[in-house]
Amino acid sequence: MAKIQRSDIPRPLFEHLLLRVRDRDIDAAAIQSLAAWLDTNPEVPTGSWFKRFPAMIVCGDGALIKTFLTPAQAPFGDEL
């Protein structure tokens, strides 16, 4: 199991995440929910995973969050 990397995110990945927030109309309340979850220092699998929130799905691979999906989109990996 791994902990989510919260600093030193590769710049291209960070820009991708910001673009997904904008393109998929993810609101501040959803980001606050993500932040509250991250504050619990969750463990995630070393492979692909996803976590459902009411307004979005967070997808990651190991320690890195890779993208944000809308609830209507299909994630892959292990559900947390």
FIFI-631123 format. One record per atom (N, C-alpha, C): residue number from 0; x, y, z. Coordinates in steps of 0.02 Angstrom, whole numbers, plus 50000, padded with zeros to 5 digits. Example, Ala and Ser with C-alpha at 12.3 -4.5 7.8 and 13.67 -1.06 7.14 Angstrom:
BEGIN
[0, [50660, 49716, 50390]],
[0, [50615, 49775, 50390]],
[0, [50660, 49835, 50390]],
[1, [50642, 49888, 50354]],
[1, [50684, 49947, 50357]],
[1, [50645, 50002, 50394]],
END
This chain:
BEGIN
[0, [50042, 49940, 50000]],
[0, [50000, 50000, 50000]],
[0, [50044, 50062, 50000]],
[1, [50017, 50115, 49972]],
[1, [50054, 50178, 49966]],
[1, [50012, 50234, 49997]],
[2, [50044, 50290, 50012]],
[2, [50010, 50351, 50033]],
[2, [50009, 50398, 49973]],
[3, [49957, 50438, 49968]],
[3, [49950, 50483, 49911]],
[3, [50002, 50539, 49916]],
[4, [50037, 50549, 49861]],
[4, [50088, 50601, 49856]],
[4, [50053, 50669, 49851]],
[5, [50068, 50714, 49897]],
[5, [50034, 50778, 49900]],
[5, [50080, 50837, 49884]],
[6, [50143, 50823, 49873]],
[6, [50189, 50876, 49855]],
[6, [50234, 50851, 49799]],
[7, [50268, 50897, 49767]],
[7, [50313, 50881, 49712]],
[7, [50278, 50841, 49657]],
[8, [50216, 50860, 49642]],
[8, [50178, 50828, 49588]],
[8, [50211, 50851, 49522]],
[9, [50224, 50805, 49476]],
[9, [50253, 50826, 49412]],
[9, [50209, 50879, 49379]],
[10, [50240, 50932, 49354]],
[10, [50203, 50989, 49326]],
[10, [50152, 50968, 49273]],
[11, [50170, 50926, 49224]],
[11, [50120, 50906, 49174]],
[11, [50059, 50872, 49205]],
[12, [50069, 50832, 49256]],
[12, [50013, 50800, 49290]],
[12, [49971, 50851, 49327]],
[13, [50002, 50898, 49362]],
[13, [49966, 50950, 49397]],
[13, [49923, 50991, 49349]],
[14, [49951, 51009, 49291]],
[14, [49914, 51046, 49241]],
[14, [49856, 51005, 49214]],
[15, [49866, 50940, 49204]],
[15, [49813, 50895, 49182]],
[15, [49755, 50895, 49232]],
[16, [49772, 50890, 49296]],
[16, [49720, 50888, 49348]],
[16, [49681, 50954, 49350]],
[17, [49715, 51010, 49344]],
[17, [49681, 51074, 49342]],
[17, [49634, 51079, 49282]],
[18, [49657, 51054, 49225]],
[18, [49616, 51055, 49165]],
[18, [49553, 51011, 49174]],
[19, [49560, 50954, 49204]],
[19, [49503, 50910, 49216]],
[19, [49452, 50943, 49264]],
[20, [49477, 50977, 49315]],
[20, [49432, 51012, 49361]],
[20, [49391, 51063, 49322]],
[21, [49424, 51100, 49279]],
[21, [49390, 51151, 49240]],
[21, [49343, 51120, 49188]],
[22, [49368, 51072, 49149]],
[22, [49328, 51042, 49096]],
[22, [49267, 51004, 49121]],
[23, [49272, 50976, 49180]],
[23, [49218, 50934, 49206]],
[23, [49177, 50970, 49259]],
[24, [49186, 51035, 49263]],
[24, [49147, 51078, 49308]],
[24, [49145, 51051, 49380]],
[25, [49203, 51032, 49405]],
[25, [49208, 51008, 49474]],
[25, [49209, 51069, 49519]],
[26, [49161, 51072, 49565]],
[26, [49154, 51132, 49606]],
[26, [49197, 51130, 49669]],
[27, [49198, 51186, 49704]],
[27, [49240, 51194, 49764]],
[27, [49220, 51144, 49818]],
[28, [49155, 51129, 49824]],
[28, [49133, 51081, 49875]],
[28, [49163, 51012, 49862]],
[29, [49168, 50992, 49799]],
[29, [49198, 50927, 49782]],
[29, [49273, 50927, 49798]],
[30, [49306, 50982, 49785]],
[30, [49377, 50987, 49801]],
[30, [49388, 50986, 49876]],
[31, [49342, 51017, 49913]],
[31, [49346, 51016, 49986]],
[31, [49337, 50945, 50013]],
[32, [49292, 50907, 49982]],
[32, [49283, 50837, 50002]],
[32, [49346, 50797, 49989]],
[33, [49378, 50809, 49932]],
[33, [49441, 50776, 49916]],
[33, [49495, 50795, 49967]],
[34, [49499, 50859, 49984]],
[34, [49549, 50882, 50032]],
[34, [49538, 50851, 50101]],
[35, [49476, 50846, 50122]],
[35, [49461, 50815, 50187]],
[35, [49481, 50742, 50187]],
[36, [49469, 50707, 50131]],
[36, [49490, 50637, 50126]],
[36, [49566, 50631, 50127]],
[37, [49599, 50675, 50090]],
[37, [49673, 50674, 50089]],
[37, [49702, 50688, 50158]],
[38, [49668, 50729, 50198]],
[38, [49691, 50744, 50265]],
[38, [49691, 50682, 50310]],
[39, [49655, 50630, 50291]],
[39, [49655, 50568, 50331]],
[39, [49716, 50525, 50314]],
[40, [49756, 50548, 50266]],
[40, [49817, 50512, 50246]],
[40, [49801, 50440, 50225]],
[41, [49754, 50433, 50176]],
[41, [49732, 50366, 50158]],
[41, [49786, 50324, 50123]],
[42, [49781, 50259, 50132]],
[42, [49824, 50213, 50096]],
[42, [49788, 50192, 50032]],
[43, [49826, 50187, 49978]],
[43, [49799, 50167, 49914]],
[43, [49841, 50110, 49885]],
[44, [49812, 50070, 49840]],
[44, [49851, 50015, 49811]],
[44, [49908, 50042, 49768]],
[45, [49956, 49999, 49753]],
[45, [50012, 50020, 49711]],
[45, [49993, 50024, 49637]],
[46, [49938, 49993, 49618]],
[46, [49915, 49995, 49548]],
[46, [49859, 50046, 49540]],
[47, [49816, 50036, 49491]],
[47, [49761, 50081, 49476]],
[47, [49706, 50076, 49530]],
[48, [49678, 50133, 49547]],
[48, [49626, 50136, 49598]],
[48, [49580, 50195, 49583]],
[49, [49522, 50196, 49616]],
[49, [49477, 50254, 49612]],
[49, [49437, 50261, 49675]],
[50, [49416, 50322, 49688]],
[50, [49376, 50338, 49748]],
[50, [49317, 50380, 49724]],
[51, [49257, 50358, 49740]],
[51, [49196, 50394, 49721]],
[51, [49179, 50448, 49773]],
[52, [49162, 50507, 49748]],
[52, [49134, 50561, 49788]],
[52, [49068, 50578, 49756]],
[53, [49024, 50614, 49791]],
[53, [48958, 50629, 49761]],
[53, [48963, 50665, 49694]],
[54, [49010, 50710, 49685]],
[54, [49012, 50751, 49624]],
[54, [49069, 50732, 49577]],
[55, [49109, 50683, 49594]],
[55, [49166, 50664, 49551]],
[55, [49194, 50597, 49571]],
[56, [49236, 50571, 49529]],
[56, [49274, 50510, 49544]],
[56, [49348, 50528, 49537]],
[57, [49387, 50513, 49587]],
[57, [49459, 50525, 49586]],
[57, [49492, 50459, 49565]],
[58, [49535, 50462, 49515]],
[58, [49570, 50403, 49491]],
[58, [49645, 50413, 49502]],
[59, [49677, 50359, 49523]],
[59, [49749, 50364, 49535]],
[59, [49785, 50301, 49515]],
[60, [49850, 50305, 49519]],
[60, [49893, 50248, 49507]],
[60, [49948, 50252, 49559]],
[61, [49947, 50206, 49606]],
[61, [49995, 50209, 49661]],
[61, [49985, 50273, 49700]],
[62, [50039, 50308, 49713]],
[62, [50038, 50367, 49755]],
[62, [50010, 50429, 49721]],
[63, [50001, 50427, 49655]],
[63, [49981, 50487, 49618]],
[63, [49907, 50486, 49599]],
[64, [49874, 50543, 49609]],
[64, [49808, 50553, 49581]],
[64, [49820, 50569, 49507]],
[65, [49785, 50534, 49463]],
[65, [49798, 50541, 49391]],
[65, [49745, 50582, 49355]],
[66, [49681, 50577, 49376]],
[66, [49629, 50615, 49342]],
[66, [49566, 50618, 49385]],
[67, [49520, 50660, 49363]],
[67, [49454, 50666, 49393]],
[67, [49403, 50650, 49340]],
[68, [49353, 50610, 49357]],
[68, [49299, 50592, 49312]],
[68, [49234, 50619, 49340]],
[69, [49184, 50625, 49296]],
[69, [49117, 50641, 49319]],
[69, [49086, 50576, 49345]],
[70, [49033, 50581, 49386]],
[70, [49001, 50520, 49411]],
[70, [48974, 50475, 49355]],
[71, [48961, 50502, 49296]],
[71, [48934, 50463, 49240]],
[71, [48989, 50425, 49202]],
[72, [49051, 50443, 49213]],
[72, [49106, 50409, 49178]],
[72, [49126, 50345, 49214]],
[73, [49156, 50299, 49177]],
[73, [49174, 50234, 49204]],
[73, [49247, 50233, 49225]],
[74, [49260, 50225, 49290]],
[74, [49329, 50219, 49314]],
[74, [49355, 50147, 49305]],
[75, [49420, 50139, 49314]],
[75, [49448, 50072, 49314]],
[75, [49497, 50067, 49372]],
[76, [49513, 50007, 49391]],
[76, [49557, 49995, 49448]],
[76, [49518, 49971, 49507]],
[77, [49550, 49970, 49564]],
[77, [49519, 49947, 49626]],
[77, [49480, 50005, 49659]],
[78, [49418, 49992, 49677]],
[78, [49379, 50044, 49711]],
[78, [49398, 50046, 49784]],
[79, [49409, 50107, 49809]],
[79, [49425, 50116, 49879]],
[79, [49362, 50125, 49920]],
END
